[in-house]
Amino acid sequence: MQVDRSTVRYPSRRGDDAELRDAIKRVSRERRRFGCRRVHVMIAREGFAVNHKKVRRIYTEEKLQVRRRGGRKRALGTRKPMVLPVMVLTRDGH
């Protein structure tokens, strides 16, 4: 293949993100309507100096997502046609 041996066996230098993962999970549990961007802002406020791309990677790896709100309630079953009032005449014409 003519690939340098050091390239193929390159060890990953990615550090341990356990503390950051816990913080992201905690914020997303507290604020269920917050997406990845707002979670990144909250993490930054807590003092984590982390890139938004790293927050997104961890957010998707942990399978976190914004909770869906309920949809519009629709009528169940079939609808009856609207009943029109019938004019009743009395003997004197009113």
Backbone as numpy.savetxt, mean C-alpha at the origin, in Angstrom:
# Nx Ny Nz CAx CAy CAz Cx Cy Cz
35.28 -19.15 -20.83 34.45 -17.95 -20.83 35.31 -16.70 -20.83
36.53 -16.81 -20.49 37.47 -15.69 -20.46 36.98 -14.53 -19.58
36.56 -14.90 -18.34 36.16 -13.91 -17.35 37.16 -13.99 -16.22
37.55 -12.83 -15.72 38.53 -12.80 -14.64 37.97 -13.49 -13.40
38.79 -14.29 -12.73 38.36 -15.08 -11.60 37.92 -14.19 -10.43
38.55 -13.05 -10.24 38.18 -12.17 -9.14 36.80 -11.54 -9.36
36.39 -11.38 -10.62 35.07 -10.83 -10.91 33.98 -11.83 -10.58
34.20 -13.07 -10.91 33.19 -14.10 -10.69 33.01 -14.36 -9.20
34.09 -14.31 -8.45 34.02 -14.62 -7.02 33.98 -13.36 -6.16
33.40 -12.31 -6.66 33.37 -11.03 -5.95 32.43 -11.14 -4.76
32.94 -10.93 -3.54 32.06 -11.03 -2.36 31.23 -9.76 -2.20
30.00 -9.92 -1.75 29.12 -8.79 -1.52 29.58 -8.03 -0.28
29.54 -6.70 -0.35 29.92 -5.86 0.79 28.71 -5.27 1.50
27.53 -5.73 1.16 26.32 -5.19 1.74 26.29 -5.47 3.24
26.04 -4.44 4.01 26.04 -4.57 5.46 24.75 -5.16 5.99
24.68 -5.32 7.29 23.50 -5.86 7.93 22.48 -4.74 8.11
21.27 -4.95 7.61 20.22 -3.93 7.66 19.14 -4.27 8.68
19.45 -5.05 9.68 18.43 -5.52 10.62 17.76 -4.36 11.35
18.55 -3.39 11.81 17.99 -2.26 12.54 17.11 -1.40 11.63
17.58 -1.18 10.40 16.80 -0.41 9.43 15.52 -1.15 9.05
15.60 -2.46 8.86 14.41 -3.26 8.54 13.38 -3.17 9.65
13.83 -3.27 10.88 12.91 -3.17 12.02 12.23 -1.81 12.07
13.01 -0.76 11.79 12.45 0.59 11.81 11.41 0.77 10.70
11.70 0.25 9.50 10.75 0.37 8.39 9.48 -0.40 8.70
9.61 -1.61 9.25 8.42 -2.40 9.59 7.61 -1.72 10.68
8.28 -1.14 11.66 7.58 -0.47 12.75 6.80 0.74 12.24
7.44 1.56 11.39 6.76 2.75 10.86 5.58 2.35 9.98
5.76 1.30 9.17 4.67 0.90 8.28 3.52 0.25 9.06
3.80 -0.33 10.23 2.72 -0.86 11.07 1.96 0.28 11.73
2.70 1.31 12.20 2.05 2.44 12.86 1.23 3.27 11.88
1.80 3.50 10.71 1.16 4.34 9.70 0.83 3.49 8.49
-0.32 2.84 8.51 -0.67 1.89 7.46 -0.90 2.55 6.11
-1.26 3.83 6.11 -1.55 4.52 4.85 -0.30 5.15 4.25
0.85 4.97 4.87 2.09 5.54 4.35 2.72 4.58 3.36
3.09 5.09 2.21 3.79 4.29 1.22 5.29 4.36 1.45
6.02 3.91 0.46 7.47 3.82 0.56 8.11 5.20 0.73
7.62 6.19 0.00 8.22 7.52 0.05 8.06 8.16 1.43
6.86 8.07 2.00 6.64 8.68 3.29 7.32 7.91 4.41
7.46 6.60 4.24 8.22 5.81 5.21 9.68 6.27 5.20
10.21 6.55 4.01 11.59 7.04 3.91 11.76 8.36 4.66
10.77 9.25 4.56 10.83 10.53 5.27 10.82 10.30 6.78
9.96 9.40 7.24 9.87 9.12 8.67 11.17 8.50 9.20
11.77 7.62 8.39 13.03 6.99 8.77 14.13 8.04 8.86
14.14 8.96 7.91 15.15 10.03 7.92 14.98 10.92 9.14
13.76 11.16 9.57 13.52 11.98 10.76 14.02 11.28 12.02
14.02 9.95 11.99 14.51 9.21 13.16 16.03 9.18 13.22
16.70 9.64 12.17 18.14 9.73 12.21 18.87 8.75 11.30
18.13 7.95 10.53 18.78 7.04 9.59 19.18 7.81 8.34
20.45 7.81 8.01 20.93 8.43 6.77 20.97 7.33 5.73
19.87 7.15 5.01 19.76 6.04 4.08 19.14 6.54 2.78
19.56 5.93 1.68 19.09 6.28 0.36 17.65 5.80 0.16
16.86 6.54 -0.63 15.47 6.14 -0.87 15.39 4.82 -1.63
16.41 4.52 -2.43 16.40 3.26 -3.19 16.58 2.06 -2.26
17.37 2.24 -1.23 17.56 1.16 -0.27 16.28 0.93 0.54
15.59 2.02 0.89 14.33 1.90 1.61 13.32 1.17 0.74
13.26 1.50 -0.55 12.32 0.82 -1.44 12.66 -0.66 -1.58
13.95 -0.99 -1.67 14.35 -2.39 -1.80 13.91 -3.19 -0.58
14.15 -2.66 0.62 13.76 -3.36 1.84 12.24 -3.41 1.96
11.57 -2.33 1.58 10.10 -2.25 1.64 9.48 -3.35 0.80
10.01 -3.58 -0.41 9.45 -4.62 -1.27 9.89 -6.01 -0.83
11.11 -6.14 -0.31 11.56 -7.45 0.18 10.71 -7.94 1.35
10.28 -7.01 2.18 9.44 -7.37 3.33 7.96 -7.50 2.95
7.66 -7.33 1.66 6.30 -7.44 1.13 5.34 -6.48 1.83
5.81 -5.27 2.05 4.96 -4.23 2.63 4.27 -3.49 1.51
3.05 -3.07 1.76 2.33 -2.27 0.78 1.24 -1.49 1.50
0.77 -0.45 0.83 -0.28 0.38 1.41 -1.56 -0.43 1.45
-2.25 -0.38 2.57 -3.49 -1.11 2.71 -4.55 -0.48 1.81
-5.25 -1.32 1.08 -6.30 -0.82 0.18 -7.53 -0.42 0.99
-8.14 0.67 0.59 -9.39 1.07 1.22 -10.54 0.33 0.57
-11.64 0.25 1.28 -12.81 -0.44 0.76 -13.42 0.32 -0.41
-13.99 -0.39 -1.32 -14.60 0.22 -2.49 -16.00 0.70 -2.22
-16.66 1.15 -3.26 -18.03 1.64 -3.17 -18.98 0.48 -2.93
-19.93 0.68 -2.04 -20.91 -0.35 -1.75 -21.94 -0.38 -2.88
-22.20 -1.55 -3.41 -23.17 -1.69 -4.49 -24.36 -2.51 -4.01
-25.50 -2.27 -4.62 -26.71 -2.98 -4.23 -26.58 -4.46 -4.61
-27.04 -5.31 -3.72 -27.01 -6.74 -3.99 -28.35 -7.18 -4.56
-28.33 -8.17 -5.42 -29.56 -8.71 -5.98 -30.10 -7.85 -7.10
-31.33 -8.16 -7.51 -31.96 -7.42 -8.61 -32.79 -6.29 -8.05
-32.89 -5.24 -8.84 -33.67 -4.08 -8.44 -35.11 -4.23 -8.92
-36.04 -3.76 -8.10 -37.43 -3.74 -8.52 -37.68 -2.43 -9.25
-38.57 -2.45 -10.24 -38.89 -1.18 -10.89 -39.64 -0.27 -9.93
-39.45 1.03 -10.12 -40.05 2.01 -9.22 -41.58 2.02 -9.42
-42.30 2.00 -8.34 -43.76 1.97 -8.39 -44.25 3.41 -8.54
-45.02 3.64 -9.59 -45.57 4.98 -9.83 -46.90 5.11 -9.10
-47.15 6.26 -8.51 -48.45 6.44 -7.80 -49.59 6.48 -8.81
-50.69 5.85 -8.44 -51.88 5.80 -9.28 -52.87 6.81 -8.73
-53.41 7.64 -9.66 -54.38 8.65 -9.23 -55.75 8.01 -9.04
-56.29 8.18 -7.85 -57.59 7.60 -7.53 -58.64 8.71 -7.60
-59.67 8.49 -8.39 -60.76 9.48 -8.50 -61.90 9.08 -7.59
-62.44 10.04 -6.92 -63.62 9.78 -6.09 -64.88 10.09 -6.90
-66.05 9.90 -6.31 -67.30 10.10 -7.03 -67.53 11.57 -7.42
-67.06 12.47 -6.58 -67.31 13.88 -6.87 -66.26 14.46 -7.79
-65.33 13.66 -8.33 -64.39 14.12 -9.34 -63.08 14.66 -8.81
-62.85 14.60 -7.55 -61.59 15.11 -6.99 -60.66 14.01 -6.65
